[in-house]
Amino acid sequence: MNEELREKLLAMRAEDERVREELAASGELFDGYNPAMEQVHLKNAAELERMLDGHGWLGKSLVGADGAEAAWLIVQHAISLPEFSRKYLRMIEKAVAENEAEPQHAAYLHDRICFFERQPQRYGTQSDWNADGAMEVWTLEDAEKVNERRAAVGLSPLENLTWESEETRENKPKDYADRQTEFKAWAKRVGWRK
């Protein structure tokens, strides 16, 4: 195991979590993609990419289960880098087949990409506010088979999940239409949509 790489990954994840907690506490996290949060994500993505160029996917045997999870989280959070997400989804899927990554990591990243592309998701891992201000699961590819797909990657049935929390209730968008307009503009600007 490469303890130096593992420690770097864990420190990157800790910084992501620290900034997220600060922004959540101030309410800034929920007003679009906060620039301070994006900077952490971009910095972590650049550092991870350097690591991956030298080592390939940072799997469990190289950086431990917690290090591999931190690597996945960095990719999962790099939402303003669509090609980065797509590239490393393929790498994570290969790592899953080699037992070097958890199947749910590939599922979450797959659904995250679908969410930002505004395509139906496969595993039901992503949610969003609806026009009534309630949090709900994002559109599903095949709702009747979602729990089968979830079970296959080690996720619990969709009906066992709670989409709303105190945090989401307190921070729902003030104006749904404005939020959708801002989201579309952002998605186009960063390359999720043409």
C-alpha contacts under 8 A as a table, 3 or more apart, distances in Angstrom:
res1	aa1	res2	aa2	distance
1	M	61	S	6.14
1	M	62	L	4.59
1	M	63	V	5.64
1	M	64	G	6.96
2	N	5	L	5.59
2	N	6	R	6.35
2	N	62	L	5.61
2	N	63	V	5.61
3	E	6	R	4.95
3	E	7	E	6.06
3	E	63	V	6.58
4	E	7	E	5.24
4	E	8	K	6.32
5	L	8	K	5.13
5	L	9	L	6.25
5	L	51	M	7.98
5	L	63	V	6.47
5	L	67	G	7.93
6	R	9	L	5.17
6	R	10	L	6.21
6	R	63	V	4.77
6	R	64	G	7.05
6	R	66	D	7.90
6	R	67	G	4.93
7	E	10	L	5.10
7	E	11	A	6.11
7	E	67	G	7.56
8	K	11	A	5.14
8	K	12	M	6.21
9	L	12	M	5.10
9	L	13	R	6.24
9	L	48	L	7.94
9	L	67	G	5.81
9	L	70	A	5.77
9	L	71	A	6.31
10	L	13	R	5.10
10	L	14	A	6.10
10	L	66	D	7.56
10	L	67	G	6.19
10	L	70	A	6.08
11	A	14	A	4.98
11	A	15	E	6.23
12	M	15	E	5.22
12	M	16	D	6.36
12	M	44	N	6.20
12	M	70	A	7.78
12	M	74	I	7.93
13	R	16	D	5.07
13	R	17	E	6.24
13	R	70	A	5.75
13	R	73	L	7.35
13	R	74	I	7.00
14	A	17	E	5.08
14	A	18	R	6.05
15	E	18	R	5.01
15	E	19	V	6.21
15	E	40	V	7.52
16	D	19	V	5.48
16	D	20	R	6.13
16	D	37	M	7.51
16	D	40	V	6.25
16	D	41	H	7.15
17	E	20	R	5.04
17	E	21	E	6.09
18	R	21	E	5.26
18	R	22	E	6.33
19	V	22	E	5.12
19	V	23	L	6.16
19	V	36	A	7.70
19	V	37	M	6.52
19	V	40	V	7.88
20	R	23	L	5.20
20	R	24	A	5.95
20	R	29	L	6.94
20	R	37	M	6.73
21	E	24	A	5.03
21	E	25	A	6.06
22	E	25	A	5.22
22	E	26	S	6.43
23	L	26	S	5.19
23	L	27	G	6.00
23	L	28	E	5.04
23	L	29	L	4.79
24	A	27	G	4.97
24	A	28	E	6.18
24	A	29	L	5.01
24	A	30	F	7.25
25	A	28	E	7.81
26	S	29	L	7.62
27	G	30	F	6.17
27	G	31	D	7.59
27	G	171	N	7.21
28	E	31	D	5.67
28	E	34	N	6.78
29	L	32	G	7.22
29	L	33	Y	7.09
29	L	34	N	5.89
29	L	37	M	7.84
30	F	33	Y	7.44
30	F	34	N	7.80
30	F	171	N	6.11
30	F	172	K	7.71
30	F	173	P	7.91
31	D	34	N	6.92
31	D	173	P	7.66
32	G	179	R	7.71
32	G	182	E	7.74
32	G	183	F	7.67
33	Y	37	M	7.23
33	Y	38	E	6.79
34	N	37	M	5.31
34	N	38	E	6.19
35	P	38	E	4.93
35	P	39	Q	6.11
36	A	39	Q	5.17
36	A	40	V	6.56
37	M	40	V	5.26
37	M	41	H	6.33
38	E	41	H	4.97
38	E	42	L	6.04
38	E	78	A	7.75
38	E	80	S	7.61
39	Q	42	L	5.09
39	Q	43	K	6.03
40	V	43	K	5.19
40	V	44	N	6.03
41	H	44	N	5.18
41	H	45	A	5.99
41	H	74	I	6.93
41	H	77	H	6.22
41	H	78	A	5.24
41	H	79	I	7.97
42	L	45	A	5.04
42	L	46	A	6.16
42	L	78	A	6.41
42	L	80	S	7.97
43	K	46	A	5.27
43	K	47	E	6.32
44	N	47	E	5.15
44	N	48	L	6.00
44	N	74	I	6.44
45	A	48	L	5.03
45	A	49	E	6.00
45	A	74	I	6.26
45	A	75	V	6.67
45	A	78	A	6.36
46	A	49	E	5.15
46	A	50	R	6.45
47	E	50	R	5.23
47	E	51	M	6.45
48	L	51	M	5.00
48	L	52	L	6.08
48	L	71	A	7.13
48	L	74	I	7.59
49	E	52	L	4.99
49	E	53	D	6.04
50	R	53	D	5.20
50	R	54	G	6.58
51	M	54	G	5.35
51	M	55	H	6.17
51	M	56	G	7.70
52	L	55	H	5.05
52	L	56	G	4.62
52	L	57	W	5.71
52	L	58	L	6.81
53	D	56	G	6.00
55	H	58	L	6.85
57	W	91	M	6.37
57	W	92	I	6.99
57	W	95	A	6.92
58	L	62	L	6.08
58	L	63	V	6.19
58	L	67	G	7.60
58	L	68	A	5.77
58	L	71	A	6.87
59	G	62	L	5.47
59	G	63	V	6.12
59	G	64	G	7.05
59	G	65	A	7.53
59	G	67	G	7.78
59	G	68	A	5.14
59	G	95	A	6.83
59	G	100	E	4.52
59	G	101	A	5.83
60	K	63	V	5.42
60	K	64	G	4.25
60	K	65	A	4.72
60	K	66	D	7.81
60	K	67	G	7.15
60	K	68	A	5.48
60	K	100	E	5.03
60	K	101	A	6.48
61	S	64	G	5.69
61	S	65	A	7.83
61	S	100	E	6.71
63	V	66	D	7.48
63	V	67	G	4.92
63	V	68	A	6.06
64	G	67	G	5.21
64	G	68	A	6.15
65	A	68	A	5.16
65	A	69	E	6.12
65	A	101	A	7.96
66	D	69	E	5.02
66	D	70	A	6.15
67	G	70	A	4.99
67	G	71	A	6.25
68	A	71	A	5.07
68	A	72	W	6.31
68	A	100	E	7.94
68	A	101	A	6.65
69	E	72	W	5.08
69	E	73	L	6.13
69	E	101	A	7.76
69	E	105	H	7.84
70	A	73	L	4.98
70	A	74	I	6.25
71	A	74	I	5.25
71	A	75	V	6.56
72	W	75	V	5.17
72	W	76	Q	6.04
72	W	92	I	7.90
72	W	105	H	6.57
73	L	76	Q	4.82
73	L	77	H	6.05
74	I	77	H	5.26
74	I	78	A	6.27
75	V	78	A	5.28
75	V	84	F	7.50
75	V	85	S	6.09
75	V	88	Y	7.19
75	V	109	L	7.96
76	Q	79	I	6.98
76	Q	85	S	7.15
76	Q	108	Y	7.75
76	Q	109	L	5.82
76	Q	112	R	7.40
78	A	81	L	5.75
78	A	82	P	8.00
78	A	84	F	7.70
78	A	85	S	7.08
79	I	82	P	6.55
79	I	85	S	7.47
80	S	190	V	5.63
80	S	191	G	7.95
81	L	84	F	5.29
81	L	85	S	6.40
81	L	190	V	6.82
81	L	191	G	7.71
82	P	85	S	5.14
82	P	86	R	6.26
82	P	113	I	7.64
82	P	190	V	7.35
82	P	191	G	6.36
82	P	192	W	5.87
83	E	86	R	5.04
83	E	87	K	5.91
84	F	87	K	5.21
84	F	88	Y	6.17
85	S	88	Y	5.43
85	S	89	L	6.03
85	S	109	L	7.53
85	S	113	I	7.17
86	R	89	L	5.18
86	R	90	R	6.76
86	R	113	I	7.36
87	K	90	R	5.68
87	K	91	M	6.80
88	Y	91	M	4.76
88	Y	92	I	5.96
89	L	92	I	5.04
89	L	93	E	6.05
89	L	106	A	6.37
89	L	109	L	6.48
89	L	110	H	6.88
90	R	93	E	5.13
90	R	94	K	6.32
91	M	94	K	5.17
91	M	95	A	6.23
92	I	95	A	4.85
92	I	96	V	6.11
92	I	101	A	6.56
92	I	105	H	7.58
92	I	106	A	5.99
93	E	96	V	5.06
93	E	97	A	6.45
93	E	101	A	7.96
93	E	103	P	7.75
93	E	106	A	5.79
94	K	97	A	5.17
94	K	98	E	6.47
95	A	98	E	4.98
95	A	99	N	6.12
95	A	100	E	4.80
95	A	101	A	5.24
96	V	99	N	4.93
96	V	100	E	5.61
96	V	101	A	4.60
96	V	102	E	5.84
96	V	103	P	5.65
96	V	106	A	7.55
97	A	100	E	7.57
98	E	101	A	7.71
99	N	102	E	7.22
101	A	105	H	7.12
102	E	105	H	5.46
102	E	106	A	7.28
103	P	106	A	5.50
103	P	107	A	6.46
103	P	153	V	4.97
103	P	154	G	7.19
104	Q	107	A	4.75
104	Q	108	Y	5.98
104	Q	153	V	5.25
104	Q	154	G	6.46
104	Q	155	L	6.90
105	H	108	Y	5.27
105	H	109	L	6.24
106	A	109	L	5.21
106	A	110	H	5.94
107	A	110	H	5.12
107	A	111	D	6.20
107	A	122	R	7.76
107	A	123	Y	6.32
107	A	125	T	7.74
107	A	153	V	7.25
108	Y	111	D	5.21
108	Y	112	R	6.03
108	Y	123	Y	7.50
108	Y	125	T	5.89
108	Y	126	Q	7.71
109	L	112	R	4.90
109	L	113	I	6.19
110	H	113	I	5.33
110	H	114	C	6.37
110	H	121	Q	7.58
110	H	122	R	7.69
111	D	114	C	4.94
111	D	115	F	6.02
111	D	121	Q	4.87
111	D	122	R	6.23
111	D	123	Y	6.57
111	D	124	G	7.11
111	D	125	T	6.34
111	D	126	Q	6.43
112	R	115	F	5.04
112	R	116	F	6.37
112	R	121	Q	7.89
112	R	125	T	7.80
112	R	126	Q	6.48
113	I	116	F	5.33
113	I	117	E	6.13
114	C	117	E	5.02
114	C	118	R	5.82
114	C	119	Q	4.76
114	C	120	P	6.13
114	C	121	Q	5.48
115	F	118	R	4.87
115	F	119	Q	5.97
115	F	120	P	7.04
115	F	121	Q	6.62
115	F	126	Q	6.94
115	F	138	W	7.17
116	F	119	Q	7.62
116	F	187	A	7.03
116	F	192	W	6.24
117	E	192	W	5.57
117	E	193	R	6.33
119	Q	139	T	7.64
120	P	138	W	7.38
120	P	139	T	4.95
120	P	140	L	4.78
120	P	141	E	4.68
121	Q	124	G	6.06
121	Q	125	T	7.86
121	Q	126	Q	7.71
121	Q	138	W	7.13
121	Q	139	T	6.24
121	Q	140	L	4.89
121	Q	141	E	5.37
122	R	140	L	6.03
122	R	141	E	5.30
122	R	142	D	7.11
122	R	146	V	6.71
122	R	149	R	7.53
123	Y	140	L	7.57
123	Y	146	V	5.74
123	Y	147	N	7.66
123	Y	149	R	6.18
123	Y	150	R	5.56
124	G	127	S	7.79
124	G	137	V	6.39
124	G	138	W	6.88
124	G	139	T	7.86
124	G	140	L	6.36
124	G	146	V	6.90
124	G	150	R	7.87
124	G	158	L	6.96
125	T	137	V	7.44
126	Q	137	V	6.01
126	Q	138	W	5.65
127	S	135	M	6.52
127	S	136	E	5.28
127	S	137	V	4.13
127	S	138	W	4.69
127	S	163	W	7.06
128	D	135	M	5.36
128	D	136	E	5.66
128	D	137	V	6.48
128	D	138	W	6.06
129	W	132	D	7.75
129	W	133	G	5.58
129	W	134	A	5.26
129	W	135	M	4.25
129	W	136	E	6.19
129	W	172	K	7.11
129	W	173	P	7.79
130	N	133	G	5.38
130	N	134	A	5.53
130	N	135	M	6.24
130	N	136	E	6.82
130	N	176	Y	7.64
131	A	134	A	7.49
131	A	176	Y	5.81
131	A	177	A	7.91
133	G	172	K	6.06
133	G	173	P	6.94
133	G	176	Y	7.38
134	A	164	E	7.40
134	A	169	R	7.57
134	A	172	K	7.67
135	M	163	W	5.78
135	M	164	E	5.54
135	M	168	T	7.36
136	E	163	W	5.88
136	E	164	E	7.66
137	V	140	L	7.98
137	V	163	W	7.11
140	L	143	A	5.48
140	L	146	V	7.63
142	D	145	K	5.71
142	D	146	V	6.24
143	A	146	V	5.19
144	E	147	N	7.59
145	K	148	E	5.31
145	K	149	R	6.44
146	V	149	R	5.17
146	V	150	R	6.05
146	V	158	L	7.60
147	N	150	R	4.83
147	N	151	A	5.99
147	N	156	S	7.60
147	N	157	P	5.18
147	N	158	L	6.32
148	E	151	A	5.18
148	E	152	A	6.24
149	R	152	A	5.11
149	R	153	V	6.73
150	R	153	V	5.46
150	R	154	G	6.29
150	R	155	L	4.82
150	R	156	S	6.50
150	R	157	P	6.68
150	R	158	L	7.90
151	A	154	G	4.97
151	A	155	L	5.27
151	A	156	S	6.32
151	A	157	P	7.15
152	A	155	L	7.54
156	S	160	N	6.80
156	S	161	L	7.97
157	P	160	N	5.57
157	P	161	L	7.46
158	L	161	L	5.63
159	E	162	T	7.99
162	T	165	S	7.50
164	E	167	E	7.91
164	E	168	T	5.86
164	E	169	R	6.53
165	S	168	T	5.22
165	S	169	R	6.13
166	E	169	R	5.15
166	E	170	E	6.06
167	E	170	E	5.32
167	E	171	N	6.22
168	T	171	N	5.11
168	T	172	K	5.84
169	R	172	K	5.63
173	P	176	Y	5.82
173	P	179	R	6.72
175	D	178	D	5.40
175	D	179	R	6.27
176	Y	179	R	5.08
176	Y	180	Q	6.23
177	A	180	Q	5.13
177	A	181	T	6.22
178	D	181	T	5.08
178	D	182	E	6.12
179	R	182	E	5.12
179	R	183	F	5.99
180	Q	183	F	5.00
180	Q	184	K	6.13
181	T	184	K	5.25
181	T	185	A	6.28
182	E	185	A	5.17
182	E	186	W	6.11
183	F	186	W	5.11
183	F	187	A	6.02
184	K	187	A	5.10
184	K	188	K	6.15
185	A	188	K	5.25
185	A	189	R	6.08
186	W	189	R	5.01
186	W	190	V	6.21
187	A	190	V	5.50
187	A	191	G	6.05
187	A	192	W	5.00
187	A	193	R	5.88
188	K	191	G	5.14
188	K	192	W	5.79
188	K	193	R	4.74
188	K	194	K	5.96
189	R	192	W	7.85
191	G	194	K	6.59
